[in-house]
Amino acid sequence: MKIAIAGGTGTVGRHAVDVARERGHDVVVLTRSNGVDLMTGEGLVDALAGVDVVVDTANLTSTSAKAATEFFTTVTRRLLDAEAAAGIGHHVALSIVGIDRAPYGYYAAKLAQERVVESGTVPWTILRAMQFHEFAGQMLHGLTVAGIHLAPKVRTQPVAAREVGEHLVALAEGGPAGHAPDLAGPKEERLDDMIRRLAAATGVRGPVIPVALPMRQFAAMRRGDTLPGPGATIARQTFDEWLREQAAAPEAATTG
């Protein structure tokens, strides 16, 4: 099978690329370095020649609802248009658990992306996954002010990015399935506690201060509105197991 992966150099995308190649698939990574611009659509039709399925893990770092919505809806429409032109019969999109219960900010943008996929002509599968273990590292270094690390007090059930990549490839190997079961890690965690443990394990200096951020998205996460339901698929690796890997290679905790 020939699989094209958008966002194939990102936190989950690079794992999806590795897994697909390990399983013997021909992989096309949709990146600017390979002549593809996801925002303009330049190079997409040529890159998708002979492709059987597209897996979309593309992401951006902005938390602005406007910027994120423009990015996700534009990229998704470009992909779907190119897929339709190339005769591709399956689009697999990565999304986030609970975005319909907390449709604010970045989550609202992901919900808008889902709506574009659902209304398109290309048959689709959407996988909603919980935050990745790597999310703790992104928060640790993204919310640092004058050496003080602010740690949002929210509930999560983090999942290994590698396992998300495995599930995306497995879904790509099957037929379009609509909304797949949510994917979550094996244990509920407090994000502020995850950040504190990560800082201690990787030698990051400075105090870690738990904070209740005022945005509605974080308030919903504190209430547990974005936790998985009883029908979720439960992954294998716990945050503590992932953390032990990072202690041996601390640079890995801050990438993605």
C-alpha positions as CSV (number, residue, x, y, z in Angstrom):
1,M,0.0,0.0,0.0
2,K,1.2,3.5,-0.8
3,I,0.5,5.9,2.1
4,A,0.9,9.7,2.1
5,I,1.4,11.3,5.5
6,A,0.9,15.0,6.0
7,G,2.8,16.3,9.0
8,G,5.1,13.4,8.7
9,T,8.0,15.1,10.6
10,G,5.9,16.0,13.6
11,T,5.3,14.5,17.0
12,V,2.9,11.8,15.8
13,G,3.6,12.0,12.1
14,R,7.2,10.8,12.3
15,H,6.0,7.7,14.2
16,A,3.4,7.0,11.6
17,V,6.0,7.2,8.9
18,D,8.3,4.8,10.8
19,V,5.4,2.3,11.5
20,A,4.2,2.4,7.9
21,R,7.7,1.6,6.6
22,E,8.2,-1.1,9.2
23,R,5.0,-2.7,7.9
24,G,6.3,-2.6,4.3
25,H,4.3,0.2,3.0
26,D,5.5,2.8,0.4
27,V,5.4,6.1,2.3
28,V,5.2,9.6,0.8
29,V,5.9,12.4,3.3
30,L,4.1,15.6,2.4
31,T,6.5,18.4,3.3
32,R,7.8,21.5,1.7
33,S,11.2,19.9,1.4
34,N,9.5,17.3,-0.8
35,G,7.9,20.1,-3.0
36,V,4.5,20.1,-1.2
37,D,2.9,23.2,0.3
38,L,-0.2,22.1,2.3
39,M,-1.5,25.6,2.7
40,T,-1.5,26.5,-1.0
41,G,-1.9,22.9,-2.3
42,E,1.2,23.4,-4.5
43,G,2.7,20.0,-5.5
44,L,-0.1,18.0,-3.8
45,V,-1.7,16.3,-6.9
46,D,1.7,15.2,-8.2
47,A,2.8,13.9,-4.8
48,L,-0.4,11.9,-4.4
49,A,0.0,10.0,-7.7
50,G,-0.5,6.3,-7.0
51,V,-1.3,6.9,-3.3
52,D,-4.0,4.6,-1.8
53,V,-4.7,6.5,1.5
54,V,-3.7,9.9,3.1
55,V,-3.0,10.2,6.8
56,D,-3.3,13.8,8.1
57,T,-1.3,14.6,11.2
58,A,-0.4,18.1,10.2
59,N,-0.3,20.6,13.1
60,L,0.7,24.1,14.1
61,T,1.9,25.6,17.4
62,S,-0.4,28.6,17.5
63,T,-3.1,28.5,20.2
64,S,-5.0,31.3,18.4
65,A,-8.5,29.9,17.5
66,K,-8.5,32.1,14.4
67,A,-5.1,31.0,13.2
68,A,-5.6,27.4,14.0
69,T,-9.0,27.3,12.3
70,E,-7.6,28.8,9.2
71,F,-4.7,26.4,9.1
72,F,-6.7,23.2,9.8
73,T,-9.6,24.0,7.5
74,T,-7.4,25.2,4.6
75,V,-5.0,22.3,4.8
76,T,-7.8,19.8,5.0
77,R,-9.6,21.2,2.0
78,R,-6.4,21.3,0.0
79,L,-5.8,17.6,0.9
80,L,-9.3,16.5,0.1
81,D,-9.4,18.3,-3.2
82,A,-6.1,16.8,-4.3
83,E,-7.3,13.3,-3.1
84,A,-10.5,13.6,-5.1
85,A,-8.5,14.6,-8.2
86,A,-6.1,11.7,-7.6
87,G,-8.9,9.2,-7.1
88,I,-7.9,8.4,-3.5
89,G,-10.6,6.6,-1.6
90,H,-9.6,7.0,2.1
91,H,-8.6,10.0,4.2
92,V,-7.5,9.4,7.8
93,A,-7.4,12.4,10.2
94,L,-6.0,12.8,13.6
95,S,-8.1,14.7,16.1
96,I,-8.5,15.2,19.9
97,V,-10.7,13.5,22.4
98,G,-13.5,15.7,23.8
99,I,-13.3,18.6,21.4
100,D,-17.1,18.5,21.0
101,R,-17.5,18.9,24.8
102,A,-15.1,21.8,24.9
103,P,-15.3,23.6,21.6
104,Y,-13.1,26.5,22.5
105,G,-9.8,27.9,21.1
106,Y,-7.6,25.2,19.6
107,Y,-10.2,22.6,20.2
108,A,-12.8,24.6,18.2
109,A,-10.3,24.6,15.3
110,K,-9.9,20.8,15.4
111,L,-13.7,20.5,15.5
112,A,-13.9,22.7,12.4
113,Q,-11.4,20.4,10.7
114,E,-13.5,17.4,11.5
115,R,-16.5,19.1,9.9
116,V,-14.6,19.7,6.7
117,V,-13.6,16.0,6.6
118,E,-17.2,14.8,7.3
119,S,-18.7,17.0,4.6
120,G,-16.1,16.1,1.9
121,T,-16.5,13.6,-0.9
122,V,-13.5,11.4,0.1
123,P,-14.4,8.5,2.4
124,W,-12.9,9.1,5.8
125,T,-11.8,7.9,9.2
126,I,-11.2,10.2,12.2
127,L,-9.2,9.1,15.2
128,R,-9.5,11.2,18.3
129,A,-6.6,10.7,20.6
130,M,-5.8,12.1,24.1
131,Q,-2.8,14.4,24.6
132,F,0.5,12.8,24.1
133,H,3.1,12.2,26.8
134,E,5.2,14.8,24.9
135,F,2.6,17.4,25.8
136,A,4.1,17.8,29.2
137,G,7.4,18.8,27.7
138,Q,5.8,21.3,25.4
139,M,4.0,22.9,28.3
140,L,7.1,22.8,30.5
141,H,9.1,24.9,28.1
142,G,6.2,26.9,26.5
143,L,4.9,28.3,29.7
144,T,8.2,29.5,31.3
145,V,8.5,33.0,32.6
146,A,11.8,34.3,34.2
147,G,12.8,30.8,35.1
148,I,9.4,29.9,36.6
149,H,7.5,27.1,34.9
150,L,3.8,27.4,35.0
151,A,2.0,24.1,35.0
152,P,-1.7,24.0,34.0
153,K,-3.9,22.2,36.5
154,V,-6.0,19.9,34.2
155,R,-7.0,16.3,34.0
156,T,-5.7,14.1,31.1
157,Q,-5.1,10.5,30.2
158,P,-2.0,10.8,28.0
159,V,-1.0,8.4,25.3
160,A,2.3,7.5,23.7
161,A,2.8,9.3,20.3
162,R,4.2,6.1,19.0
163,E,1.0,4.2,19.8
164,V,-1.0,6.9,18.1
165,G,1.1,6.4,15.0
166,E,0.5,2.7,15.2
167,H,-3.3,3.2,15.4
168,L,-3.3,5.6,12.5
169,V,-1.5,3.2,10.2
170,A,-3.8,0.3,11.3
171,L,-6.8,2.5,10.4
172,A,-5.2,3.4,7.0
173,E,-4.7,-0.3,6.3
174,G,-8.5,-0.8,6.8
175,G,-11.4,0.8,5.0
176,P,-13.0,4.1,5.9
177,A,-14.6,3.7,9.3
178,G,-16.1,7.1,10.2
179,H,-15.3,8.0,13.8
180,A,-13.0,5.4,15.2
181,P,-13.1,4.7,19.0
182,D,-11.2,7.3,21.0
183,L,-7.6,6.4,21.9
184,A,-6.3,7.1,25.4
185,G,-3.4,6.1,27.7
186,P,-3.8,3.6,30.5
187,K,-3.9,6.0,33.4
188,E,-5.5,9.4,34.2
189,E,-2.9,12.0,35.2
190,R,-2.8,15.6,36.3
191,L,-0.9,17.7,33.8
192,D,0.8,19.9,36.4
193,D,2.0,16.7,38.1
194,M,3.3,15.3,34.8
195,I,5.2,18.6,34.2
196,R,6.7,18.5,37.7
197,R,7.9,14.9,37.3
198,L,9.3,15.6,33.8
199,A,11.3,18.6,35.1
200,A,12.7,16.5,38.0
201,A,13.6,13.6,35.7
202,T,15.3,15.6,33.1
203,G,17.1,18.1,35.3
204,V,15.2,21.2,34.4
205,R,15.9,23.9,37.0
206,G,13.4,26.4,38.4
207,P,10.2,26.0,40.3
208,V,7.1,24.4,38.7
209,I,4.0,26.3,39.8
210,P,0.6,24.7,39.3
211,V,-1.9,27.3,37.9
212,A,-5.6,27.3,36.9
213,L,-5.5,29.0,33.5
214,P,-8.7,31.0,32.9
215,M,-9.4,29.9,29.3
216,R,-12.6,27.9,28.8
217,Q,-10.8,25.1,27.2
218,F,-8.6,24.6,30.3
219,A,-11.6,24.9,32.6
220,A,-13.3,22.1,30.7
221,M,-10.2,20.0,31.0
222,R,-10.0,20.6,34.8
223,R,-13.6,19.4,35.1
224,G,-12.7,16.2,33.2
225,D,-15.0,17.1,30.2
226,T,-12.3,16.0,27.8
227,L,-11.4,12.6,29.3
228,P,-12.3,9.5,27.2
229,G,-15.5,7.7,27.6
230,P,-16.1,4.0,28.4
231,G,-15.8,2.9,24.7
232,A,-12.2,4.2,24.3
233,T,-9.3,2.1,23.1
234,I,-6.7,2.0,25.9
235,A,-3.1,2.1,24.9
236,R,-0.2,0.4,26.7
237,Q,2.6,2.8,27.7
238,T,2.1,4.8,30.9
239,F,3.5,8.3,31.4
240,D,6.0,7.0,34.0
241,E,7.3,4.4,31.5
242,W,7.7,7.0,28.9
243,L,9.4,9.3,31.5
244,R,12.0,6.7,32.2
245,E,12.9,6.7,28.5
246,Q,13.3,10.4,28.6
247,A,15.6,10.4,31.6
248,A,18.0,8.4,29.5
249,A,17.6,10.8,26.6
250,P,16.4,14.1,28.0
251,E,16.5,15.9,24.7
252,A,13.7,13.8,23.4
253,A,11.3,15.2,26.0
254,T,11.3,18.7,24.5
255,T,11.0,17.9,20.8
256,G,7.9,17.7,18.5
